[in-house]
């Protein structure tokens, strides 16, 4: 990234610019210098200045009143009272009053200060010199010499053993910090491959908390289910439901295009993981006629009548299906865990 | 006069109290030398210079309100049953984080207002940084000596995004939890280490019990600590470099023209803090943002439609939504390109901003200091590139809300998604070409104005019946301002043979630079400035035509 190979004359400063001869007074584009100061009305008319003073003072006074209003609202307004304010509708009265009074109190201080600066403070433009950021050659040389002197006195260049062992020590010591991070969490192992489902677990309706019978699942309905034994109060509920959440629909067996899907279903009742294979949102929109389900987060669309393959959107693979059957008592049950990991894909998924 | 009397009286006795305090402090802190350099420091005036101030002040507001919120917020994922004053959620199971956010909103008087100010200020902060960076970019204020400060600003923008994200994830509501789930899914897509990062970040499987507490420490300590340091460094450099200014009469690369810090900018900038704070407070009072009580507590198996991140994360959301679901399976592994590519583009897209000053300075080979701002039209290629970037960003922002666009405008979600997929590639190119054309057109107009004066709107009839429009010559100030900008010549590779006739081999990088330089400054990329000869020829001659 050096500029050595760019000829100097390519830089504008070296070109004959329109301002090449600034000294020439007749140069048509020459810099005329700072324009003369133009007086504001407040500079020449004391009455106008007085008016400005009063405006500024008025704004500061309004601010004081608004602060008193803030405290009064805080004390007087019940915190769950709502009021109708056009065009905002019904809103929390306290929040509205506090926001408005605080806002006015602050805004008026600002408006007063700015008005003061614009109308009454001197507005004469002045120029400050800039100085180059980089040091003069003398300073530069002095610093370099000082550094060399310091380095020499430290003998770091001569005593290589010290330098190398020091570098080694300093490089190694942060490792302790890295090691300490190990217990942030467990290793992944096969945690993402298993869910709470296993052979014989009943499918429990998420809403009613009752085990599902085939007759509970009507054509065109979408039912969410969880594995038997998982209760909302359980400590592990969130983690387990994040993987085990299930959606159940009934499709006419003739309409099921995928052979395995039909095999894993019961009388056309199919159970799929509710967790999107894209980045893990719960899928919740179901189109009865086409048996398409749509993830509301990123619009991945799956065809539940065809092995839940992806028909649109960013998901990379089909939703995992849970093999289900009916037990002796006539309840729907799982015939095992999902055969592949649910949810988003990951490196070890394969 | 009485004032005179009192001064003389004082000088005989003790100095005024303020002076004595200042003297005391100077003896210990050396404040006078600091004040000497800065108290009457000159700042130039332009409306666009206040955009950075908006960011600074909203950052301060966020810190002030954030400290208040920590007094009431419980960063815990313990499940509790709700029995507070918000009736619709009575008896619901929720995390303590969510419950304490409800309490802040409904049981702490003014708590809701502070929460709203905090969130609104964050939205304004990020928007302010976005616009402030555009200002700096399009006027070339990032050039030497300000490249490092550009990087500081860039880091503030990126850290601001993540601080915002970790912040709005804290209430553990259904919407933000969904966002965290999305983030976790994206982390899983990282090859080789994805599952490990996820397990370590969440302390096990998603969502686990640690997320809120960890995000809390990141949100209130780690990131804002770094940001505060960067803000201070950013401001120190602004003071040290002195502010840039636009070209104009009396304004050169070696001076800075404006008004002094004390009193004008003390009042204007100080007042502006209150203006920003006031506007945000009123916004917080009348417009509810993130009503977590309407969303409900987070459950990994539940979701609402129309889930959207805060606006500054929208383009990342768009990248993820628009990307086709590519997955490659090999040797028992999965390469989740459908999620990982958007993640990578997200990084590269941002890195492009950080690198740009260095790319441009390499292309121009210009190592001089620049304190005079470019008008965007006078750097057509840079302006075009900037607009192209913003276009890609905006298209992805649309992509991030493709469901909202589809439902509100009765469009097909598939069509919107396809528009975004194609638009991401086509839009920036079209924007670049159009922007460059507009810039060149504006340059031509400037040239025209310099040479022929401005249209006076007066139609004059000449004795022989011809009508002409009178052009009024520009003032010296205007002529100077319109011709003050510099124009680069494209860099050349140099002769193919050296002085001794030996063939010289141009390096690949040199060739690339010559090409880029031609694209930036070659024919068709800038309109040559009017020259003195042209001007004299036209003005000395016979009438205007």
Interface residues (C-beta under 8 A of the other chain):
Chain A: X1 X3 X5 X6 X7 X9 X10 X11 X12 X13 X15 X17 X18 X19 X27 X28 X29 X30 X31 X32 X33 X34 X35 X74 X79 X80 X85 X88 X91 X92 X94 X95 X96 X97 X98 X99 X100 X102 X103 X104 X105 X106 X107 X108 X109 X110 X111 X112 X113 X114 X116 X117 X118 X121 X122 X123 X124 X125 X126 X127 X128 X129 X130 X132 X133 X181 X184 X185 X186 X187 X188 X191 X192 X206 X224 X226 X232 X233 X235 X237 X238 X239 X241 X242 X243 X245 X274 X275 X278 X279 X280 X281 X282 X284 X285 X296 X297 X298 X299 X300 X310 X312 X313 X314 X315 X316 X317 X343 X344 X345 X346 X347 X348 X349 X350
Chain B: X41 X42 X79 X85 X93 X106 X107 X109 X110 X112 X113 X116 X117 X145 X178 X181 X182 X184 X185 X186 X188 X189 X190 X191 X192 X193 X194 X195 X196 X198 X199 X200 X201 X202 X203 X204 X205 X206 X207 X208 X210 X240 X241 X242 X249 X250 X251 X252 X253 X254 X255 X256 X257 X258 X259 X260 X263 X264 X265 X267 X268 X270 X271 X272 X273 X274 X275 X276 X277 X278 X279 X280 X281 X282 X283 X284 X285 X286 X287 X288 X298 X299 X300 X301 X302 X303 X304 X305 X306 X307 X320 X321 X322 X323 X324 X325 X326 X327 X329 X331 X332 X333 X334 X335 X336 X338 X339 X358 X361 X362 X364 X365 X366 X367 X368 X369 X371 X402 X403 X413 X414 X417 X450 X476 X477 X479 X480 X483 X484 X486 X487 X488 X489 X490 X491 X492 X494 X510 X529 X530 X531 X532 X535 X536 X539
